[in-house]
Amino acid sequence: MDLIVGGGRFGLKVAEYLNSKGRDFLVLDPNDECEVAKKFRAKVIKAEAKDLEKFIKEFDPEWVFPTAPIHVAAE
């Protein structure tokens, strides 16, 4: 399972790629009606990037895709 941080335009590109490869993913976005949620039946967790560490520990994703319009590591 992979984690996409940000479900907007770039998160949607990642989701399309992961979907084409048959990979499971979830999305971390403050808007649970983000672009990825509109197109896919992906699990969208309504949260901020500052909560990323918590979700990495909880879900143990294989890959993390930081697509949010912020510096994810600094948050």
C-alpha positions in Angstrom: 0.0 0.0 0.0 1.2 3.5 -0.9 0.4 6.9 0.6 -0.2 10.0 -1.5 0.1 13.3 0.4 -2.2 15.7 -1.4 -5.1 14.7 -3.5 -5.0 17.6 -6.0 -3.7 17.8 -9.5 -0.3 16.1 -8.9 -1.8 13.6 -6.4 -4.3 12.7 -9.2 -1.4 12.0 -11.6 0.2 9.7 -9.0 -3.1 7.9 -8.3 -3.7 7.3 -12.0 -0.2 5.8 -12.3 -0.6 3.6 -9.2 -4.0 2.5 -10.3 -2.6 1.5 -13.7 -0.1 -0.7 -11.9 -2.8 -2.3 -9.7 -1.3 -0.8 -6.5 -3.4 0.0 -3.5 -3.1 3.6 -2.1 -4.6 6.0 0.3 -4.6 9.8 0.2 -3.9 12.3 3.0 -5.7 15.6 2.2 -7.5 18.2 4.2 -10.3 18.1 1.6 -12.0 14.7 1.6 -13.6 15.7 -1.7 -10.3 16.2 -3.4 -9.6 15.4 -7.1 -8.4 11.8 -6.3 -11.6 11.2 -4.3 -13.7 12.4 -7.2 -12.1 10.0 -9.7 -11.2 7.0 -7.6 -12.8 5.0 -4.7 -9.6 5.6 -2.8 -9.5 6.0 0.9 -9.0 9.7 1.6 -8.0 10.6 5.1 -9.0 14.2 6.0 -5.8 15.4 7.6 -3.0 17.9 7.3 0.5 17.1 6.1 1.8 17.8 9.6 0.1 14.5 10.6 2.1 12.6 8.1 4.4 10.9 10.7 1.4 9.5 12.5 -0.1 7.9 9.3 3.3 6.5 8.2 3.5 4.7 11.6 -0.1 3.6 11.4 -0.2 2.3 7.8 3.4 1.5 7.1 3.2 2.5 3.4 5.8 1.0 0.9 6.0 4.4 -0.9 5.1 7.9 0.1 4.4 10.4 -2.6 4.6 14.0 -1.4 2.4 15.9 -3.9 1.0 18.6 -1.6 1.9 22.2 -2.4 4.1 22.5 0.7 7.4 21.2 1.9 6.2 18.0 3.4 9.4 17.2 5.4 9.3 20.7 7.0 5.7 20.3 8.2 
